[in-house]
Amino acid sequence: MTIKVDVVTAERLVFSDDVDIVIAPGIEGEMGILPHHTQLMTVLQPGELRIRKGAQEFSLAVTGGFLEIKPERITVLADAAERAEEIDIARAEAARKRAEDRLAKHTSEVDLARAEAALRRSLLRLRVAEKIKHRRSGM
């Protein structure tokens, strides 16, 4: 038994398939969603969205959004979402470095909040990208 999942952003359809389980970063913690789950709508926090289909696992970095669950379908309306294999590790590392530099030199509370958010996003992207790297190397 499977459930249809669509992960979409304002720009594109990021993922669409029939899967066994979705593990989402809900606002109150991780939540696992199986076929025929009760209907629910919730806010997503930035984090890793994991999707399993048979022996395959797909990891996506999401920066927040909404999750709608119906018995036969899950829809993730993400602010931003990237599949692990799409993440440019060098670019994410550069973003992490820039955010750390901004944190060290912040001049206002707004600068501090933006730098912290940028650092969290870059670390999330790096963590998700590293998972695919380890899977490919057989670890």
VENSUL-V722577 format. One record per run of one state. SS is the DSSP state (2 for helix, 1 for strand, 0 for the rest). FROM is the first residue (numbers start at 1). TO is the last residue. Records with the same first field share a line. If there is no record, write none. Layout:
BEGIN
SS=FROM-TO, FROM-TO
END
This chain:
BEGIN
0=1-2, 9-12, 20-20, 27-28, 35-39, 45-46, 54-55, 63-64, 71-72, 79-80, 87-88, 105-108, 137-139
1=3-8, 13-19, 21-26, 29-34, 40-44, 47-53, 56-62, 65-70, 73-78, 81-83
2=84-86, 89-104, 109-136
END
